Amino acid sequence: METFSRINIGEGTTIQRRSTINGTVEIGRSCIIAPNVFISSGTHPFRVYPEKTIREQERIIIEKEGDLSSLDRPVVIGDDCWLGVNVVICPGVSIGKGVVVGANSVVVNDIPDNTVVAGVPAKSVGSRFT
C-alpha cells in the first residue's frame, strides 16, 4: 500500500541508518531513533471484505473512495523519546514525551509520558523517573 506521506521531524532529532518512516508521522524534538526502526501510519485492509484477498480489498476501497487514504492512521511521537534498535511503531500509535522503547519491541498501543516499554507487544517495564 502506498501511504499519503506527511512526515514532520522536530529539531535535534536523529534518525540512524536503515530506519524507515512511512505515511503521516510526527516526531518531536530531541528524539533518538536507533538503526532499523520501522514507523508507518499505513496498513492493509484484511477485515473490510474478509472473503476477498487483501489486494482485492484494496482494489474495492480504491474503486469506492478513489484512494486508500482512509487506511492512513497517523503516528505521533513526543519530544525526548528514544526508540531502540529494530523497534516497530504500528499505525495509529501515540507515544508520549520522554518515552523509551526497548530494542526489538513492537508498539501497538499508545504509551503515556515518561514510560519505559519493551516486548512484543510492548508493555510498560517502568518509568524514567523511578
Secondary structure, DSSP 8 states (H G I E B T S, - for coil): -----EEEE-TT-EE-TT-EEESEEEE-TT-EE-TT-EEES----SSSSTTS-HHHHHHHHHHHHSSSGGG---EEE-TT-EE-TT-EE-TT-EE-TT-EE-TT-EE-S-B-TTEEEETTTTEEEEETT-
